[in-house]
Amino acid sequence: MKILIALLFFIQTLLLALPFSLIKKENDPSSTSTLLVIGGIHGNEPGSFFATALLSQYYTITKGNLWIVPDLNRLSIQQNSRGVNGDMNRKFAEMTSNDPDNTIVQEIKKIILEPQVGLILNLHDGHGYYRKEYVNTIFNPNAWGQTCVIDQKSLDNKHPFGNLDEIAIKVSSEVNGELIENHHLFDVRNTNTKFDDEAMKHSLTYFAVTHEKPAFAIETSKNLPTLQDKVYYQLRAIESYMKFMGIVFERSFELTPNEIEKLVSLNGELIINNNFYIKLDNLKNSLSLIPLQSKSNDFKFSHPLGSIQENKQSYDLYIGNKKISSLIPSYHFIDNNVESVTVEIDNKQTKLVFATDFFVTADFKVINDDKSMRVNIIGFTSKGVKDESNILVSLKDMDTKYSVDATKKSYRIEFYHEDRFCGMILAHFK
């Protein structure tokens, strides 16, 4: 659990500094061969942001440096929109200072121009399947799907990764070595932006190459049948670029669509204000009376795509474009004076800190001798009892409508000093 909390704090610290996440996996911070991978510039292209999420969660870099932005356009990702404020990938040449996307674009420009960044990948899902010759409305030269996109053949400077066309050809060839279906073939699409594509002059990759930074777009097809197929090809392409740059990595899963399907379904955990904890898998669609502060609540997701949308009546929880649940708050002052509590779990006493969980087979009992502290087991009722400590509780004693999960096995245990919320722990019945 301590490892999880450390990860949560790490990710949240990055979120506080930027309007998006920046996750750095570094071995040599002074190196100028850092790969920057950006997902989610378009919020309706989930292959891009779930690929960067898995890259953040399940890859270890043993040589070289990898920087990851999994959620560049977070609000658009939540709303599954290409761009709620217009197309962000058309705002890199010029934009007004009052554009809602201005801060995001200016911040990612700064990161692109960092001296350490040696190559940039901007991830997309594009329509159709690119073919140099017209076949039909899906397979044709105007399609973007299944391509490594470059703005020009090479950079004018002598950058070690400046031969864009040669690199893109090698990456496409490597990806094509393990296709799910033969018609998923990858190819290189050169937009020849400077001379042939006015719109692309405003793109992220063209901003990079005009500042002598090698940049590529990876476009998986929106016509691929599943999310895991899109993520599979994104990760295969990213791995190929890493190998080309000499970045050595390990991943903790087999790179197959079936394994990816399992991983993208996992939502992780959430800690709020360091005193409230919930697992986000199998969570109910709505949870009521969540003890929060009236303002300045601190949400820490273990998942790189975790985010909130604050509404008048609730806080909506998202993993990428998936709405997980809505939390309906009950506002309280916070008492931080209690550091741990004791719970007897299946006849064995255990000391627990707040914002953690435990598993119980038969029954549990909260041990409490502090008369000023009140224990509230959400879903348990004993007539005439306001403090539910020192009472043996089993699953049959619980009102299942108060469970936090769809399987009706997980329940909140909350601790109060008068009306001040101290914290909670989560009980899972096996």
HELIX and SHEET records of a PDB file:
HELIX    1   1 LYS A    2  ALA A   17  1                                  16    
HELIX    2   2 PRO A   46  TYR A   58  1                                  13    
HELIX    3   3 ARG A   74  GLN A   78  1                                   5    
HELIX    4   4 MET A   88  ARG A   90  5                                   3    
HELIX    5   5 ASN A  102  ILE A  112  1                                  11    
HELIX    6   6 LEU A  164  VAL A  175  1                                  12    
HELIX    7   7 ASN A  176  GLU A  178  5                                   3    
HELIX    8   8 ASN A  182  HIS A  184  5                                   3    
HELIX    9   9 THR A  193  ASP A  196  1                                   4    
HELIX   10  10 ALA A  199  HIS A  202  5                                   4    
HELIX   11  11 LEU A  204  THR A  210  1                                   7    
HELIX   12  12 LEU A  227  MET A  245  1                                  19    
HELIX   13  13 PRO A  257  VAL A  264  1                                   8    
HELIX   14  14 LEU A  395  ASP A  397  5                                   3    
HELIX   15  15 THR A  400  TYR A  402  5                                   3    
SHEET    1   A 7 ILE A  23  LYS A  25  0                                        
SHEET    2   A 7 LEU A  66  VAL A  69 -1                                        
SHEET    3   A 7 THR A  34  ILE A  38  1                                        
SHEET    4   A 7 VAL A 117  GLY A 126  1                                        
SHEET    5   A 7 ALA A 215  SER A 221  1                                        
SHEET    6   A 7 THR A 147  ILE A 150 -1                                        
SHEET    7   A 7 ASP A 187  ASN A 190  1                                        
SHEET    1   B 2 TYR A  59  LYS A  63  0                                        
SHEET    2   B 2 VAL A 248  ARG A 251 -1                                        
SHEET    1   C 2 TYR A 129  TYR A 130  0                                        
SHEET    2   C 2 PHE A 139  ASN A 140  1                                        
SHEET    1   D 3 PHE A 276  LYS A 279  0                                        
SHEET    2   D 3 GLU A 269  ILE A 272 -1                                        
SHEET    3   D 3 PHE A 299  PHE A 301 -1                                        
SHEET    1   E 4 SER A 286  LEU A 292  0                                        
SHEET    2   E 4 LYS A 322  TYR A 331  1                                        
SHEET    3   E 4 TYR A 315  ILE A 319 -1                                        
SHEET    4   E 4 GLY A 306  GLU A 310 -1                                        
SHEET    1   F 4 LYS A 348  VAL A 353  0                                        
SHEET    2   F 4 SER A 340  ILE A 345 -1                                        
SHEET    3   F 4 ASP A 363  ILE A 367 -1                                        
SHEET    4   F 4 VAL A 393  SER A 394 -1                                        
SHEET    1   G 4 THR A 356  VAL A 360  0                                        
SHEET    2   G 4 ARG A 420  PHE A 429  1                                        
SHEET    3   G 4 SER A 410  HIS A 417 -1                                        
SHEET    4   G 4 MET A 373  ILE A 377 -1                                        
END                                                                             
